[in-house]
Amino acid sequence: MPEHKAQMVDLRSDTITRPTDGMRAAMAEALVGDDVFGEDPTLNELQERVAEMLGKEAALFVPSGTMANLLAILAQARPGQSVILSEDAHPYNYEAGNIAVVGGLLTRTVKGECSVLTAEDIAPHVVRTADHHYAESVLIAVENTTNRGAGNMYTLEGLKDIADLARKNYMKVHMDGARLFNAAVGSGVSAKEIVSHVDTVCFCFSKGLGAPVGSILAGPADTIDEAHRFRKMVGGGMRQAGVLAAAALHALDHHIDRLAEDHRRAREFREALEQIDGLTFPMPTPTNIVIYEVPDAKAYVQRAAEDDLLLFAIAPTRVRAVFHLDIDDAQLDRAIKVCQAL
């Protein structure tokens, strides 16, 4: 790696991590088979393990979180119906309009504090009627932790209230848990308990868990079977995918507890930046994402890049920094020094 690149501190996202040596070894040694025939032993092991650890009947490995969210929606709603989700939700903002284009569904968006919704926020947007003028609400989608909400989390009470609202109205609940284990480590509540109130849940192996590829969707067996059919329809069937499943299994074994280090570094980064005049923080920082405001985010990010710090401008005045597996304390210190110089 060129020296300049080696000095770069990349806080744009937790998706930019590279496999560790141990993960690469696990991938190289993986037993594989043809997953389209259901014959990849490592992938089958992963799906069974995730279903058990989340308390769900079945699970399905997919190439991306975008596909996992789409399959959950396709399997639980049909064209002409509607999905309720945050106005900041990843499926609404960053998944190329697939809910509308592929699913033929209407989205009803809701504003929530730190992108976290409450049952009270959602209730006015629920449409359950026999009047054919309206697109009936059939699914509520929540995001935990919240991406545009600076890694904030749902409480168990909040999730139960949303689930109760859904059941009362004959609706389902899907959790986009891309960073589910950040929520678990950040709250001290097991992932199984966090997802106990939702029908389906997905999480990414390629974000905080440090795997190169892949997400997984879990839920009732019949829903996952339907999702499997849609996975084939949209081109997500894979062959010897056990090499990817091996990376995911390694991540589950080695990269969950260490998320606490990412959270610590995010807190220390924020505490240092809070001492800098001109920076403000619109939201708490409970996990690995720091969002702060500057007069001109694009210019700020460009100047930081000139000093080998990569950040992400998520709005005209908002900058995001995400801590992850490839960031150590020395890189944290360098990031702080660059921001202080700016």
C-alpha positions in Angstrom: 0.0 0.0 0.0 1.4 3.5 -0.9 2.6 5.4 2.2 0.0 8.1 1.6 -2.9 5.6 1.6 -1.4 3.9 4.7 -1.7 7.1 6.6 -5.3 7.7 5.6 -7.9 7.6 8.3 -11.2 6.6 6.7 -14.3 7.4 8.8 -16.8 7.6 5.9 -18.5 4.3 6.9 -18.1 1.0 8.6 -18.5 -0.7 5.3 -14.9 0.0 4.2 -13.2 -2.6 6.5 -11.0 -5.3 5.1 -11.1 -8.9 6.2 -8.8 -9.8 9.1 -6.2 -12.5 8.6 -8.3 -14.8 10.7 -11.3 -14.1 8.5 -9.4 -14.7 5.3 -8.1 -18.1 6.7 -11.7 -19.1 7.5 -12.8 -18.2 4.0 -10.0 -20.2 2.5 -10.8 -23.3 4.5 -14.6 -23.1 4.1 -16.5 -26.2 3.0 -18.7 -25.3 0.1 -21.5 -26.6 -2.1 -24.2 -25.3 -4.4 -26.5 -23.1 -2.4 -29.1 -22.9 -5.1 -29.6 -26.6 -4.5 -29.4 -25.9 -0.7 -26.2 -27.9 -0.5 -23.6 -25.4 0.8 -22.9 -26.7 4.4 -21.2 -23.5 5.6 -24.1 -21.3 4.4 -26.6 -23.7 5.9 -24.7 -23.6 9.2 -24.8 -19.8 9.2 -28.5 -19.5 8.4 -29.4 -22.0 11.2 -27.1 -20.3 13.7 -28.6 -16.8 13.0 -32.1 -18.1 13.3 -31.4 -19.7 16.6 -29.5 -16.7 18.0 -32.3 -14.3 17.1 -35.1 -16.6 18.2 -36.6 -16.9 14.7 -37.7 -20.0 12.7 -35.5 -19.5 9.7 -32.9 -17.2 8.1 -31.7 -16.4 4.6 -28.3 -15.1 3.5 -28.3 -12.4 0.8 -25.7 -10.3 -0.9 -26.7 -7.0 0.6 -28.7 -5.2 3.2 -30.7 -3.5 0.4 -31.8 -6.9 -0.9 -32.6 -8.1 2.6 -34.9 -5.1 3.2 -36.5 -5.5 -0.2 -37.2 -9.3 0.3 -38.7 -8.6 3.7 -41.1 -6.1 2.2 -41.9 -8.2 -0.9 -42.6 -11.3 1.3 -45.0 -9.4 3.6 -46.8 -6.9 1.3 -48.2 -6.8 -2.2 -48.5 -4.1 -4.8 -50.9 -1.3 -4.0 -50.5 -1.6 -0.3 -48.4 0.7 1.9 -45.3 0.6 4.2 -44.8 3.0 7.1 -41.2 4.0 7.9 -39.1 6.9 9.1 -38.5 9.7 6.6 -34.8 9.1 7.3 -34.9 5.3 6.8 -32.3 3.7 4.7 -34.9 1.9 2.5 -36.6 5.1 1.7 -33.5 7.3 1.1 -30.7 5.0 -0.1 -32.2 1.9 -1.8 -32.9 3.4 -5.3 -36.7 3.5 -4.8 -37.0 -0.3 -4.9 -40.0 -0.3 -2.7 -41.9 1.5 -5.4 -40.2 0.2 -8.5 -39.9 -3.5 -7.6 -42.6 -3.8 -4.9 -45.2 -1.5 -6.3 -45.8 -0.2 -2.8 -46.7 3.2 -1.4 -44.4 4.6 1.4 -45.9 6.6 4.2 -43.0 8.4 6.0 -42.9 9.6 9.6 -40.7 12.0 11.4 -39.0 10.8 14.6 -36.5 12.1 17.0 -33.0 10.9 16.0 -34.9 8.9 13.3 -36.4 6.7 16.0 -40.2 6.3 15.7 -42.8 5.8 18.5 -46.2 4.2 18.3 -47.7 7.6 18.8 -45.7 8.9 15.8 -46.9 6.0 13.6 -50.5 5.7 14.6 -51.9 8.7 12.6 -50.4 7.2 9.4 -52.0 3.8 9.7 -54.6 3.2 7.0 -56.8 0.1 7.6 -60.1 0.4 5.7 -62.3 -1.4 3.2 -62.5 1.8 1.1 -60.7 1.0 -2.1 -59.6 4.6 -2.5 -56.8 4.0 -0.1 -53.5 2.0 0.0 -53.9 -0.1 3.1 -51.0 -0.1 5.6 -49.7 -3.7 6.0 -46.1 -3.2 7.3 -44.2 -1.0 9.7 -40.4 -0.8 9.1 -38.0 0.4 11.8 -34.2 0.9 11.7 -32.0 0.0 14.6 -29.6 1.6 15.0 -30.5 4.6 13.0 -28.1 5.6 10.2 -29.1 9.3 9.7 -30.0 9.4 13.4 -26.4 9.1 14.6 -26.6 5.5 15.6 -29.4 6.0 18.1 -31.4 3.0 19.3 -35.0 1.8 20.0 -35.9 0.8 23.5 -37.6 -2.5 24.2 -40.7 -0.6 25.4 -40.8 1.4 22.3 -40.6 -1.7 20.1 -43.3 -3.4 22.1 -45.6 -0.5 21.7 -45.0 -0.4 17.9 -45.6 -4.2 17.8 -48.8 -3.8 19.8 -50.0 -1.1 17.3 -49.2 -3.4 14.4 -51.0 -6.4 15.9 -54.1 -4.3 16.6 -54.2 -3.3 13.0 -53.3 -6.7 11.5 -49.9 -5.4 10.3 -46.4 -6.8 10.4 -43.2 -5.2 11.7 -39.8 -5.4 9.9 -36.5 -4.3 11.5 -33.7 -3.0 9.3 -31.1 -4.0 11.9 -28.1 -3.3 9.6 -26.2 -2.4 12.8 -28.2 -4.6 15.1 -25.2 -5.7 17.2 -24.2 -2.1 17.7 -27.6 -1.7 19.3 -27.1 -4.8 21.4 -23.7 -3.8 22.6 -24.7 -0.2 23.1 -27.8 -1.0 25.1 -26.6 -4.1 27.0 -29.7 -6.0 25.7 -29.2 -9.2 23.7 -30.0 -9.1 20.0 -32.5 -11.9 20.5 -34.5 -9.8 23.0 -34.3 -6.6 20.8 -35.9 -8.4 17.9 -38.4 -10.4 19.9 -41.2 -7.9 19.0 -40.6 -7.8 15.3 -41.8 -10.3 12.6 -38.7 -10.1 10.4 -35.2 -8.6 11.0 -32.1 -8.3 8.9 -28.6 -7.3 9.7 -25.4 -6.7 7.8 -22.2 -8.7 8.2 -20.4 -6.0 6.1 -20.8 -3.1 8.4 -19.6 -3.2 12.0 -19.0 -6.9 11.9 -16.2 -6.5 9.3 -17.1 -9.1 6.7 -16.5 -8.3 3.1 -20.0 -9.2 1.8 -23.4 -10.2 3.0 -26.5 -9.6 5.1 -29.1 -12.0 6.5 -32.9 -11.9 6.9 -34.6 -13.9 9.7 -38.3 -14.5 10.5 -41.1 -17.0 10.3 -40.3 -20.1 8.1 -43.1 -19.3 5.7 -42.0 -15.7 5.3 -38.4 -16.7 4.7 -39.5 -19.3 2.2 -41.4 -16.6 0.3 -38.3 -14.3 0.6 -36.2 -17.1 -0.9 -38.5 -17.1 -3.9 -38.1 -13.4 -4.3 -34.3 -13.7 -3.8 -34.2 -16.0 -6.9 -36.5 -13.5 -8.8 -34.2 -10.6 -8.3 -31.0 -12.5 -9.0 -29.8 -13.2 -5.5 -29.3 -16.9 -5.8 -25.7 -17.9 -5.1 -23.6 -21.0 -5.7 -20.5 -21.7 -3.6 -21.4 -18.9 -1.2 -19.8 -20.8 1.8 -16.7 -18.7 1.4 -18.8 -15.6 2.3 -20.7 -17.5 5.0 -17.4 -18.5 6.6 -16.5 -14.8 6.9 -19.8 -14.1 8.5 -19.4 -16.9 11.0 -16.0 -15.7 11.9 -17.5 -12.2 12.4 -20.1 -13.6 14.8 -17.4 -15.4 16.8 -14.9 -12.6 17.0 -16.3 -9.2 16.1 -19.4 -8.6 18.2 -18.0 -7.8 21.7 -15.2 -5.6 20.1 -17.9 -3.2 18.9 -17.6 -1.6 22.3 -14.2 -0.3 21.2 -15.8 1.5 18.2 -18.4 3.1 20.6 -15.6 4.2 23.0 -13.6 5.8 20.2 -16.7 7.5 18.8 -17.4 9.0 22.3 -13.8 10.2 22.6 -13.9 11.7 19.1 -17.0 13.6 20.0 -15.7 14.8 23.4 -12.6 16.2 21.7 -14.6 17.9 18.9 -17.0 19.4 21.5 -14.1 21.7 22.6 -13.8 23.2 19.1 -15.6 26.5 18.4 -18.1 26.4 15.6 -19.0 22.7 15.8 -22.4 21.6 17.1 -23.9 18.2 17.7 -27.6 17.8 16.8 -28.0 14.3 18.3 -26.5 12.0 21.0 -23.7 9.6 20.1 -24.6 6.3 21.8 -22.9 3.9 19.4 -20.3 4.2 16.6 -21.7 7.1 14.5 -20.9 10.8 15.2 -22.9 13.5 13.4 -21.9 17.1 13.8 -22.7 20.4 12.1 -20.4 22.8 10.3 -21.1 25.9 8.2 -20.2 24.1 4.9 -20.0 20.3 5.1 -18.7 19.8 1.6 -15.8 22.2 2.0 -15.0 20.8 5.4 -14.9 17.3 4.1 -12.7 18.3 1.2 -10.2 20.1 3.5 -10.1 17.1 5.9 -9.3 14.8 2.9 -6.3 17.0 2.1 -5.0 16.0 5.5 -5.7 12.3 5.0 -9.0 12.2 7.0 -12.0 10.9 5.1 -15.4 12.0 6.4 -18.9 12.0 4.8 -21.1 15.1 4.2 -24.6 13.8 4.7 -26.3 17.2 4.4 -25.2 20.8 3.5 -24.2 21.4 7.1 -23.8 17.9 8.5 -20.8 15.7 8.7 -20.7 12.0 9.6 -17.9 10.0 11.1 -18.2 6.3 11.6 -15.9 4.2 13.8 -15.1 0.6 12.8 -12.8 -2.4 12.9 -10.0 -0.8 11.0 -9.7 2.3 13.3 -7.3 2.0 16.2 -6.4 4.6 18.9 -3.5 6.1 16.9 -5.9 6.7 14.0 -8.4 8.2 16.4 -5.8 10.6 17.7 -4.8 11.6 14.1 -8.5 12.2 13.2 -8.9 14.5 16.3 -5.7 16.5 15.4 -7.0 17.0 11.8 -10.3 18.3 13.1 -8.6 20.6 15.6 -6.5 22.0 12.8 -9.5 22.6 10.6 
